[in-house]
Amino acid sequence: MNDWLFSLINGLANRSVIADAVMISVSKLVPYLYILILAWLYAKGFRTGSFKLRAESFATGVLLVICLIGSFILGSMFYENRPFVDHPDAVLILKHVADASFPSDHAIGTMAIACGILFYHWKQGTWMVYGSILVGFSRVFVGNHYPGDILGAFILVWILTAIYNKTIRRGVVRLYRGLDTRLMREYVRRFRSRRDV
């Protein structure tokens, strides 16, 4: 099934210059866009004076780190070649080193950020979940991953997010409060010094 789905999706590559360009862009750029969105939400928390926005954005960053650690552990336990290694006929439109394929770090990263934001900003988080699914599809399209690598990544993130939200997320927010007090004080001091110039 995994090989069949890979061949089906990857077989769509090299049929349209526009589709190829879109999928390459999604695969390469959207993960960085998600990081920028998270950083923007955190910065917005300072501009608007919203502790909730700052704290939940920070908590999302912690979730991202946890999921990436989980990805490393899972990948170490279950090594899988890249599809273009096992299938010489695979259409590779985005070059990649022949390292471990399972699970997809791109899918892990984007879904972790999306699920973290979903916790406190439902509408934006929902759209980002859809975007993460598109990233996963693009990774198969360009020939870098099997569909199972993407599904495994998503399942890992969903499990870790559920555990994180029920166990330590509130504790992370409480721990952040002390750091936030110092950061906010420094932010206000710099803002005032600029205004006085």
C-alpha positions in Angstrom: 0.0 0.0 0.0 2.8 2.4 0.9 4.7 1.8 -2.3 1.5 1.9 -4.3 0.4 5.3 -2.8 4.0 6.6 -3.3 3.9 5.7 -7.0 0.4 7.2 -7.4 1.3 10.6 -5.9 4.9 10.8 -7.1 3.7 9.8 -10.5 2.0 13.2 -10.8 5.4 15.0 -10.8 6.9 16.1 -14.1 3.6 16.5 -15.7 3.1 20.2 -15.2 5.7 22.9 -14.7 3.3 24.9 -12.6 2.4 22.0 -10.3 6.0 21.0 -9.9 6.9 24.6 -9.0 4.1 24.9 -6.5 4.9 21.5 -4.8 8.6 22.4 -4.6 7.8 25.8 -3.0 5.4 24.2 -0.5 7.9 21.6 0.4 10.8 24.0 0.9 9.2 27.2 2.1 6.1 26.4 4.2 8.0 24.9 7.1 10.0 28.2 7.4 6.8 30.2 7.1 5.3 28.3 10.0 8.3 29.2 12.2 7.9 32.8 11.2 4.2 32.7 12.0 4.9 31.4 15.5 7.6 34.0 16.0 5.2 36.7 14.8 2.5 35.6 17.2 5.0 35.7 20.1 6.1 39.2 19.1 2.5 40.3 18.7 2.0 39.2 22.3 4.5 41.9 23.3 3.0 44.6 21.1 -0.5 43.9 22.3 0.4 43.3 25.9 -1.1 39.8 25.7 0.5 37.4 28.2 -1.7 34.6 26.9 -0.5 35.0 23.4 3.2 35.1 24.5 2.8 32.2 26.9 0.9 29.9 24.5 3.3 30.7 21.6 6.2 29.8 23.9 4.4 26.6 24.9 3.9 25.8 21.2 7.7 26.1 20.7 8.2 23.7 23.6 5.8 21.2 21.9 7.8 21.6 18.6 11.0 20.6 20.4 9.4 17.6 22.1 8.0 16.4 18.8 11.3 16.8 17.0 13.0 14.8 19.8 10.2 12.2 19.4 10.9 12.1 15.7 14.6 11.5 16.3 13.9 8.6 18.7 11.3 7.0 16.4 13.6 7.4 13.4 16.4 5.7 15.3 14.2 2.8 16.1 12.7 2.3 12.6 15.2 3.1 9.9 13.7 3.4 6.4 15.5 4.4 3.1 14.3 7.3 1.1 12.0 6.2 -1.7 14.4 7.2 -4.4 16.9 4.8 -2.9 14.6 1.8 -3.1 12.9 2.9 -6.3 15.3 4.0 -9.0 12.3 4.9 -11.2 11.0 7.4 -8.6 10.6 10.9 -9.9 12.9 13.1 -7.9 12.2 16.8 -8.6 13.7 18.0 -5.3 17.2 16.6 -4.5 17.7 15.2 -1.0 20.5 13.3 0.8 19.9 9.6 1.1 19.4 9.6 4.9 16.5 8.2 7.0 13.1 8.7 5.5 10.9 7.9 8.5 9.3 9.9 9.9 9.2 13.2 8.0 10.7 16.1 9.9 8.9 18.6 7.7 5.5 17.0 8.5 6.5 16.8 12.2 7.5 20.4 12.4 4.6 21.9 10.6 2.0 19.8 12.3 3.4 20.4 15.7 3.3 24.2 15.2 -0.2 23.9 13.7 -1.5 21.8 16.7 0.1 24.1 19.2 -1.5 27.2 17.7 -4.8 25.2 17.3 -4.9 25.0 21.1 -5.3 28.8 21.5 -6.3 30.1 18.1 -8.7 27.6 16.5 -9.3 29.2 13.2 -5.7 30.0 12.3 -4.6 26.6 13.7 -7.1 24.8 11.6 -5.9 26.4 8.4 -2.3 25.6 9.4 -3.3 21.9 9.9 -4.5 21.9 6.3 -1.3 23.5 5.3 0.7 20.9 7.1 -1.2 18.1 5.3 -0.3 19.9 2.0 3.3 19.9 3.0 3.1 16.2 3.7 1.6 15.6 0.2 4.3 17.8 -1.4 7.1 15.7 0.2 5.7 12.6 -1.4 5.1 14.5 -4.7 8.7 15.6 -5.0 10.0 12.1 -4.2 11.5 12.7 -0.8 9.1 10.6 1.4 6.7 7.7 1.4 3.1 8.4 2.5 3.8 6.2 5.5 6.5 8.7 6.6 4.0 11.5 6.6 1.2 9.6 8.3 3.6 8.3 10.9 4.8 11.9 11.6 1.3 13.1 12.0 0.3 10.3 14.3 3.3 10.9 16.5 2.5 14.7 16.7 -1.1 14.0 17.5 -0.2 11.6 20.3 2.5 13.8 21.8 0.2 16.9 21.6 -2.6 15.1 23.4 -0.2 14.0 26.2 1.5 17.4 26.3 -1.8 19.3 26.6 -3.1 17.0 29.4 0.1 16.9 31.4 2.7 19.6 31.2 1.4 22.4 29.0 -0.1 24.4 31.9 3.2 23.8 33.9 5.2 25.2 30.9 3.0 28.3 30.9 3.5 28.8 34.6 7.2 28.4 34.3 7.3 30.8 31.5 5.5 33.5 33.6 8.7 34.3 35.6 10.8 34.6 32.4 8.0 36.7 30.8 8.0 39.2 33.6 11.7 40.0 33.0 11.3 40.0 29.2 8.3 42.4 29.4 10.1 44.7 31.7 13.0 44.9 29.3 10.6 45.4 26.3 8.9 48.3 28.1 12.3 49.8 29.1 13.5 49.8 25.5 10.3 51.0 24.1 10.3 54.0 26.4 14.0 54.8 25.7 13.2 54.9 21.9 10.2 57.1 22.5 12.3 59.5 24.6 14.9 59.9 21.9 
